[in-house]
Amino acid sequence: MHSRGDCTNLPVVTTAPTPSYLTPPSKWMARGPALRTYRTAIIAVSAKRLHLPVPFDPDAAWGAKPVHHVRGMIGAIPFRGPIEAFCDGWVVNIGHVWRRGAEVDAGVAVDVSIEPEGPQRSDLPADIAAALEADPQAGAFFDGLAQFYRKAYLKWADVRKPEVRAERITELVRLLKAGHKARPKAG
């Protein structure tokens, strides 16, 4: 989080429909109502660091989480990353690699499509969702994990035998509550 002094002269973010030629591929943007589109200008924070402003509160839009991992399109370029608090709003950090082309640079106005990445609570099987709901600490930790870790936990718990599945879900909740990012090795 930056000091208030870093927040002067930030560009205004406007909401506008995304032009049809920039419509994201359906495999990228499959969540429907969770998808947000808007137009904004890229902000330079330093010589090597850019910010993509996010004009809405991700907690209000997608539910409270410690970290919002998102994917989307900046113009025609796909991106992934976490949304972070900045000043009185939200941003996605954009590294210096994005400056290779003129499409994404400080001051450039871009059309943005953004949505939560990976499995969300609403996507989970009922038994796993109920277990995470029953233990808010484990649920909050799960929600803040990157999609790689969430998918790995879900794949590990997805077995056919009901008794093994129940044991794995119990273990999954225990591990998440203890703050373990990675699920146990298959075995």
Protein Blocks (a to p, Z undefined) as FASTA:
>chain_A
ZZfklmgoiacdddddddfklpccfklmmnlmmpccdddddddfbfkbccdddfbdfklm
nopafbdcddddehjaccddddddehjbccddddfklmmpmkbcghiacddddddedjdf
klpcfklmmmmmmmmmlmmmmmmpcfklmmmmmmmmmcfblklmmmmmmmmmmmmmnopa
bacdeZZ
